[in-house]
Amino acid sequence: MKRLDIHNMALIAVMTALMCIFGPMSIPIGAVPFSLTPLLVYLAAYILGMRNGTIAYLVYLLIGFVGVPVMSGYSGGPAKILGPTGGYLMAFILMALMTGFVVERFYQNVPLQAFVMFVALVLCYAAGTVWFVGQTKMAFSKALAVCVYPFVPFDCVKLGLAILIGRPVRERLGRFLQTRTAVGAA
């Protein structure tokens, strides 16, 4: 495993800062708010790769855990991470890992990237909804109606935006990234 150099640490810090800036901006539409966090997780993993993108999200999660109001609705603290929507926040780790993995190893195959990113989103929905049901004791079918169905179209748009934005940014940052991808061979 390669060590983090100053360029990668700076890119991780910038991506974490973007998460801290845009993550709190949300629209409360029920038990689960509409936020930009999935887009930012996708972008972090797409641009920085599996390891660095996941590190950026983990740092963001840690900042929120200690109480800095960087989560949806300008909230933070253990109650947010361990509360009803915490399962989605934890499942974003898997989303970052899967997205970064497929981008690094199959950079030229955009349809495969989109498919794996969608599968990661479905797994995030599943894990988050199971957690939500465990916390709220709501029926699973009702939890799906509240926590998943309203978000699918928007999250698919975020997935597409991550690819549209992530590819050119990744290619421009290619010489600074320490990943296994042959960046720039688009």
Disulfide bonds with the S-S distance in Angstrom:
none
